[in-house]
Amino acid sequence: MLVLDSENPEDFKVVLNGDPNCDLNNPCQKTLDLIVDGINVFLGRKTNTSFVVKVEGTPVDLPHTTSAPYMKKVSVL
C-alpha cells in the first residue's frame, strides 16, 4: 500500500514506458519512471541478475538508502 502525505497530486507520478512498435506476441521491454516530491526514480530493464535503477539520473545499487526508512502505522477502519 502506498500513502502520499501531500495535498498536491503532482507530487507523485508513475509513468510506464514501453515500445509502441513491440509485437504483442513477443515479450516487450518496459521501464518505469516514478516522480516523488520532485525526485525522479528510473526503474529500468533487468540485466543479468539486477535491474537498472537511477535516482536523478545517477545509477544506484540496490538496496539503496540515504537515510533510515520511514515507517508509519496505518489504521484500518
Distance bins in CASP14 RR format, pairs under 12 A and 6 or more apart:
PFRMAT RR
TARGET T0000
AUTHOR 0000-0000-0000
RMODE 2
METHOD distances of the structure
MODEL  1
1 72 0 0 0 0 0 1 0 0 0 0 0
1 73 0 0 0 0 0 1 0 0 0 0 0
1 74 1 0 0 1 0 0 0 0 0 0 0
1 76 0 0 0 0 0 1 0 0 0 0 0
2 12 0 0 0 0 1 0 0 0 0 0 0
2 14 0 0 0 0 1 0 0 0 0 0 0
2 34 0 0 0 0 0 1 0 0 0 0 0
2 36 0 0 0 0 1 0 0 0 0 0 0
2 72 0 0 0 0 0 1 0 0 0 0 0
2 74 0 0 0 0 0 1 0 0 0 0 0
3 12 0 0 0 0 0 1 0 0 0 0 0
3 70 0 0 0 0 0 1 0 0 0 0 0
3 71 0 0 0 0 0 1 0 0 0 0 0
3 72 1 0 0 1 0 0 0 0 0 0 0
3 73 0 0 0 0 0 1 0 0 0 0 0
3 74 1 0 0 1 0 0 0 0 0 0 0
3 75 0 0 0 0 0 1 0 0 0 0 0
4 10 0 0 0 0 0 1 0 0 0 0 0
4 11 1 0 0 1 0 0 0 0 0 0 0
4 12 1 0 1 0 0 0 0 0 0 0 0
4 13 0 0 0 0 0 1 0 0 0 0 0
4 14 0 0 0 0 0 1 0 0 0 0 0
4 34 0 0 0 0 0 1 0 0 0 0 0
4 35 0 0 0 0 0 1 0 0 0 0 0
4 36 0 0 0 0 1 0 0 0 0 0 0
4 37 0 0 0 0 1 0 0 0 0 0 0
4 72 0 0 0 0 0 1 0 0 0 0 0
5 11 0 0 0 0 1 0 0 0 0 0 0
5 12 0 0 0 0 0 1 0 0 0 0 0
5 36 0 0 0 0 0 1 0 0 0 0 0
5 37 0 0 0 0 1 0 0 0 0 0 0
5 70 0 0 0 0 1 0 0 0 0 0 0
5 72 0 0 0 0 1 0 0 0 0 0 0
5 74 0 0 0 0 0 1 0 0 0 0 0
6 12 1 0 0 1 0 0 0 0 0 0 0
6 13 0 0 0 0 0 1 0 0 0 0 0
6 36 0 0 0 0 1 0 0 0 0 0 0
6 37 1 0 0 1 0 0 0 0 0 0 0
6 38 0 0 0 0 0 1 0 0 0 0 0
8 35 0 0 0 0 0 1 0 0 0 0 0
8 36 0 0 0 0 0 1 0 0 0 0 0
8 37 0 0 0 0 1 0 0 0 0 0 0
8 38 0 0 0 0 0 1 0 0 0 0 0
9 35 0 0 0 0 0 1 0 0 0 0 0
10 35 0 0 0 0 1 0 0 0 0 0 0
10 36 0 0 0 0 0 1 0 0 0 0 0
10 37 0 0 0 0 1 0 0 0 0 0 0
10 38 0 0 0 0 1 0 0 0 0 0 0
11 34 0 0 0 0 0 1 0 0 0 0 0
11 35 0 0 0 0 1 0 0 0 0 0 0
11 36 1 0 0 1 0 0 0 0 0 0 0
11 37 1 0 1 0 0 0 0 0 0 0 0
11 38 1 0 0 1 0 0 0 0 0 0 0
11 39 0 0 0 0 0 1 0 0 0 0 0
12 33 0 0 0 0 0 1 0 0 0 0 0
12 34 1 0 0 1 0 0 0 0 0 0 0
12 35 1 0 0 1 0 0 0 0 0 0 0
12 36 1 0 1 0 0 0 0 0 0 0 0
12 37 1 0 0 1 0 0 0 0 0 0 0
12 38 0 0 0 0 1 0 0 0 0 0 0
12 39 0 0 0 0 0 1 0 0 0 0 0
12 40 0 0 0 0 0 1 0 0 0 0 0
12 41 0 0 0 0 0 1 0 0 0 0 0
13 32 0 0 0 0 0 1 0 0 0 0 0
13 33 1 0 0 1 0 0 0 0 0 0 0
13 34 1 0 0 1 0 0 0 0 0 0 0
13 35 1 0 1 0 0 0 0 0 0 0 0
13 36 0 0 0 0 1 0 0 0 0 0 0
13 37 0 0 0 0 0 1 0 0 0 0 0
13 38 0 0 0 0 1 0 0 0 0 0 0
13 39 0 0 0 0 0 1 0 0 0 0 0
13 40 0 0 0 0 1 0 0 0 0 0 0
13 41 0 0 0 0 0 1 0 0 0 0 0
14 31 0 0 0 0 0 1 0 0 0 0 0
14 32 1 0 0 1 0 0 0 0 0 0 0
14 33 1 0 0 1 0 0 0 0 0 0 0
14 34 1 0 1 0 0 0 0 0 0 0 0
14 35 0 0 0 0 1 0 0 0 0 0 0
14 36 0 0 0 0 1 0 0 0 0 0 0
14 40 0 0 0 0 0 1 0 0 0 0 0
14 41 0 0 0 0 0 1 0 0 0 0 0
14 42 0 0 0 0 0 1 0 0 0 0 0
14 43 0 0 0 0 0 1 0 0 0 0 0
15 30 0 0 0 0 0 1 0 0 0 0 0
15 31 0 0 0 0 1 0 0 0 0 0 0
15 32 1 0 0 1 0 0 0 0 0 0 0
15 33 1 0 1 0 0 0 0 0 0 0 0
15 34 1 0 0 1 0 0 0 0 0 0 0
15 35 1 0 0 1 0 0 0 0 0 0 0
15 36 0 0 0 0 0 1 0 0 0 0 0
15 40 0 0 0 0 1 0 0 0 0 0 0
15 41 0 0 0 0 0 1 0 0 0 0 0
15 42 0 0 0 0 1 0 0 0 0 0 0
15 43 0 0 0 0 0 1 0 0 0 0 0
15 44 0 0 0 0 0 1 0 0 0 0 0
16 28 0 0 0 0 0 1 0 0 0 0 0
16 29 0 0 0 0 0 1 0 0 0 0 0
16 30 1 0 0 1 0 0 0 0 0 0 0
16 31 1 0 0 1 0 0 0 0 0 0 0
16 32 1 0 1 0 0 0 0 0 0 0 0
16 33 0 0 0 0 1 0 0 0 0 0 0
16 34 0 0 0 0 0 1 0 0 0 0 0
16 43 0 0 0 0 0 1 0 0 0 0 0
16 44 0 0 0 0 0 1 0 0 0 0 0
17 28 0 0 0 0 0 1 0 0 0 0 0
17 29 0 0 0 0 1 0 0 0 0 0 0
17 30 1 0 0 1 0 0 0 0 0 0 0
17 31 1 0 1 0 0 0 0 0 0 0 0
17 32 1 0 0 1 0 0 0 0 0 0 0
17 33 1 0 0 1 0 0 0 0 0 0 0
17 34 0 0 0 0 0 1 0 0 0 0 0
17 42 0 0 0 0 1 0 0 0 0 0 0
17 43 0 0 0 0 1 0 0 0 0 0 0
17 44 0 0 0 0 1 0 0 0 0 0 0
17 45 0 0 0 0 0 1 0 0 0 0 0
18 27 0 0 0 0 0 1 0 0 0 0 0
18 28 1 0 0 1 0 0 0 0 0 0 0
18 29 1 0 0 1 0 0 0 0 0 0 0
18 30 1 0 1 0 0 0 0 0 0 0 0
18 31 1 0 0 1 0 0 0 0 0 0 0
18 32 0 0 0 0 1 0 0 0 0 0 0
18 33 0 0 0 0 0 1 0 0 0 0 0
18 44 0 0 0 0 0 1 0 0 0 0 0
18 45 0 0 0 0 0 1 0 0 0 0 0
19 26 0 0 0 0 0 1 0 0 0 0 0
19 27 0 0 0 0 0 1 0 0 0 0 0
19 28 1 0 1 0 0 0 0 0 0 0 0
19 29 1 0 0 1 0 0 0 0 0 0 0
19 30 0 0 0 0 1 0 0 0 0 0 0
19 31 0 0 0 0 1 0 0 0 0 0 0
19 45 0 0 0 0 0 1 0 0 0 0 0
20 28 0 0 0 0 1 0 0 0 0 0 0
20 30 0 0 0 0 0 1 0 0 0 0 0
21 28 0 0 0 0 1 0 0 0 0 0 0
21 29 0 0 0 0 0 1 0 0 0 0 0
22 28 1 1 0 0 0 0 0 0 0 0 0
22 29 1 0 0 1 0 0 0 0 0 0 0
22 30 0 0 0 0 1 0 0 0 0 0 0
27 45 0 0 0 0 0 1 0 0 0 0 0
27 46 0 0 0 0 0 1 0 0 0 0 0
28 45 0 0 0 0 0 1 0 0 0 0 0
29 44 0 0 0 0 1 0 0 0 0 0 0
29 45 1 0 1 0 0 0 0 0 0 0 0
29 46 0 0 0 0 1 0 0 0 0 0 0
29 47 0 0 0 0 0 1 0 0 0 0 0
29 51 0 0 0 0 0 1 0 0 0 0 0
29 52 0 0 0 0 0 1 0 0 0 0 0
30 43 0 0 0 0 1 0 0 0 0 0 0
30 44 0 0 0 0 1 0 0 0 0 0 0
30 45 1 0 0 1 0 0 0 0 0 0 0
30 46 0 0 0 0 0 1 0 0 0 0 0
30 51 0 0 0 0 0 1 0 0 0 0 0
31 41 0 0 0 0 0 1 0 0 0 0 0
31 42 1 0 0 1 0 0 0 0 0 0 0
31 43 1 0 0 1 0 0 0 0 0 0 0
31 44 1 0 1 0 0 0 0 0 0 0 0
31 45 1 0 0 1 0 0 0 0 0 0 0
31 46 0 0 0 0 0 1 0 0 0 0 0
31 51 0 0 0 0 1 0 0 0 0 0 0
31 52 0 0 0 0 1 0 0 0 0 0 0
31 53 0 0 0 0 0 1 0 0 0 0 0
31 54 0 0 0 0 0 1 0 0 0 0 0
32 40 0 0 0 0 0 1 0 0 0 0 0
32 41 0 0 0 0 1 0 0 0 0 0 0
32 42 1 0 0 1 0 0 0 0 0 0 0
32 43 1 0 1 0 0 0 0 0 0 0 0
32 44 1 0 0 1 0 0 0 0 0 0 0
32 45 0 0 0 0 0 1 0 0 0 0 0
32 51 0 0 0 0 0 1 0 0 0 0 0
32 52 0 0 0 0 0 1 0 0 0 0 0
32 53 0 0 0 0 0 1 0 0 0 0 0
32 54 0 0 0 0 0 1 0 0 0 0 0
33 39 0 0 0 0 0 1 0 0 0 0 0
33 40 1 0 0 1 0 0 0 0 0 0 0
33 41 1 0 0 1 0 0 0 0 0 0 0
33 42 1 0 1 0 0 0 0 0 0 0 0
33 43 1 0 0 1 0 0 0 0 0 0 0
33 44 0 0 0 0 1 0 0 0 0 0 0
33 53 0 0 0 0 0 1 0 0 0 0 0
33 54 0 0 0 0 1 0 0 0 0 0 0
33 55 0 0 0 0 0 1 0 0 0 0 0
33 56 0 0 0 0 0 1 0 0 0 0 0
33 57 0 0 0 0 0 1 0 0 0 0 0
34 40 1 0 0 1 0 0 0 0 0 0 0
34 41 1 0 1 0 0 0 0 0 0 0 0
34 42 1 0 0 1 0 0 0 0 0 0 0
34 43 1 0 0 1 0 0 0 0 0 0 0
34 44 0 0 0 0 0 1 0 0 0 0 0
34 53 0 0 0 0 0 1 0 0 0 0 0
34 54 0 0 0 0 0 1 0 0 0 0 0
34 55 0 0 0 0 1 0 0 0 0 0 0
34 56 0 0 0 0 0 1 0 0 0 0 0
35 41 1 0 0 1 0 0 0 0 0 0 0
35 42 0 0 0 0 0 1 0 0 0 0 0
35 43 0 0 0 0 0 1 0 0 0 0 0
35 55 0 0 0 0 0 1 0 0 0 0 0
35 56 0 0 0 0 0 1 0 0 0 0 0
36 55 0 0 0 0 0 1 0 0 0 0 0
36 56 0 0 0 0 0 1 0 0 0 0 0
37 56 0 0 0 0 0 1 0 0 0 0 0
38 55 0 0 0 0 0 1 0 0 0 0 0
38 56 0 0 0 0 1 0 0 0 0 0 0
39 54 0 0 0 0 0 1 0 0 0 0 0
39 55 1 0 0 1 0 0 0 0 0 0 0
39 56 1 0 0 1 0 0 0 0 0 0 0
39 57 0 0 0 0 0 1 0 0 0 0 0
39 58 0 0 0 0 0 1 0 0 0 0 0
39 60 0 0 0 0 0 1 0 0 0 0 0
39 66 0 0 0 0 0 1 0 0 0 0 0
40 53 0 0 0 0 0 1 0 0 0 0 0
40 54 0 0 0 0 1 0 0 0 0 0 0
40 55 1 0 0 1 0 0 0 0 0 0 0
40 56 1 0 1 0 0 0 0 0 0 0 0
40 57 1 0 0 1 0 0 0 0 0 0 0
40 58 0 0 0 0 0 1 0 0 0 0 0
41 51 0 0 0 0 0 1 0 0 0 0 0
41 52 0 0 0 0 0 1 0 0 0 0 0
41 53 1 0 0 1 0 0 0 0 0 0 0
41 54 1 0 0 1 0 0 0 0 0 0 0
41 55 1 0 1 0 0 0 0 0 0 0 0
41 56 0 0 0 0 1 0 0 0 0 0 0
41 57 0 0 0 0 1 0 0 0 0 0 0
41 58 0 0 0 0 0 1 0 0 0 0 0
41 59 0 0 0 0 0 1 0 0 0 0 0
41 60 0 0 0 0 1 0 0 0 0 0 0
41 62 0 0 0 0 0 1 0 0 0 0 0
41 64 0 0 0 0 1 0 0 0 0 0 0
42 51 0 0 0 0 0 1 0 0 0 0 0
42 52 1 0 0 1 0 0 0 0 0 0 0
42 53 1 0 0 1 0 0 0 0 0 0 0
42 54 1 0 1 0 0 0 0 0 0 0 0
42 55 1 0 0 1 0 0 0 0 0 0 0
42 56 0 0 0 0 1 0 0 0 0 0 0
42 57 1 0 0 1 0 0 0 0 0 0 0
42 58 0 0 0 0 1 0 0 0 0 0 0
42 59 0 0 0 0 1 0 0 0 0 0 0
42 60 0 0 0 0 1 0 0 0 0 0 0
43 50 0 0 0 0 0 1 0 0 0 0 0
43 51 1 0 0 1 0 0 0 0 0 0 0
43 52 1 0 0 1 0 0 0 0 0 0 0
43 53 1 0 1 0 0 0 0 0 0 0 0
43 54 0 0 0 0 1 0 0 0 0 0 0
43 55 0 0 0 0 0 1 0 0 0 0 0
43 59 0 0 0 0 0 1 0 0 0 0 0
43 60 0 0 0 0 0 1 0 0 0 0 0
43 62 0 0 0 0 0 1 0 0 0 0 0
44 50 0 0 0 0 0 1 0 0 0 0 0
44 51 1 0 1 0 0 0 0 0 0 0 0
44 52 1 0 1 0 0 0 0 0 0 0 0
44 53 1 0 0 1 0 0 0 0 0 0 0
44 54 1 0 0 1 0 0 0 0 0 0 0
44 57 0 0 0 0 0 1 0 0 0 0 0
44 59 0 0 0 0 0 1 0 0 0 0 0
44 60 0 0 0 0 0 1 0 0 0 0 0
44 62 0 0 0 0 0 1 0 0 0 0 0
45 51 1 0 0 1 0 0 0 0 0 0 0
45 52 1 0 1 0 0 0 0 0 0 0 0
45 53 0 0 0 0 0 1 0 0 0 0 0
45 54 0 0 0 0 0 1 0 0 0 0 0
46 52 1 0 0 1 0 0 0 0 0 0 0
46 53 0 0 0 0 0 1 0 0 0 0 0
46 62 0 0 0 0 0 1 0 0 0 0 0
47 53 0 0 0 0 0 1 0 0 0 0 0
47 59 0 0 0 0 0 1 0 0 0 0 0
49 62 0 0 0 0 0 1 0 0 0 0 0
50 59 0 0 0 0 0 1 0 0 0 0 0
50 60 0 0 0 0 0 1 0 0 0 0 0
50 61 1 0 0 1 0 0 0 0 0 0 0
50 62 1 0 0 1 0 0 0 0 0 0 0
50 63 0 0 0 0 0 1 0 0 0 0 0
50 64 0 0 0 0 0 1 0 0 0 0 0
51 59 0 0 0 0 0 1 0 0 0 0 0
51 60 0 0 0 0 0 1 0 0 0 0 0
51 61 0 0 0 0 0 1 0 0 0 0 0
51 62 1 0 0 1 0 0 0 0 0 0 0
51 63 0 0 0 0 0 1 0 0 0 0 0
51 64 0 0 0 0 0 1 0 0 0 0 0
52 58 0 0 0 0 0 1 0 0 0 0 0
52 59 1 0 0 1 0 0 0 0 0 0 0
52 60 0 0 0 0 1 0 0 0 0 0 0
52 61 0 0 0 0 0 1 0 0 0 0 0
52 62 0 0 0 0 0 1 0 0 0 0 0
53 59 1 0 0 1 0 0 0 0 0 0 0
53 60 1 0 1 0 0 0 0 0 0 0 0
53 61 1 0 0 1 0 0 0 0 0 0 0
53 62 1 0 1 0 0 0 0 0 0 0 0
53 63 0 0 0 0 0 1 0 0 0 0 0
53 64 1 0 0 1 0 0 0 0 0 0 0
54 60 1 0 0 1 0 0 0 0 0 0 0
54 61 0 0 0 0 0 1 0 0 0 0 0
54 62 0 0 0 0 0 1 0 0 0 0 0
54 64 0 0 0 0 0 1 0 0 0 0 0
55 61 0 0 0 0 0 1 0 0 0 0 0
55 62 0 0 0 0 0 1 0 0 0 0 0
55 64 1 0 0 1 0 0 0 0 0 0 0
55 65 0 0 0 0 0 1 0 0 0 0 0
55 66 0 0 0 0 1 0 0 0 0 0 0
56 66 0 0 0 0 0 1 0 0 0 0 0
58 64 0 0 0 0 0 1 0 0 0 0 0
58 66 0 0 0 0 0 1 0 0 0 0 0
60 66 0 0 0 0 1 0 0 0 0 0 0
63 69 0 0 0 0 1 0 0 0 0 0 0
END
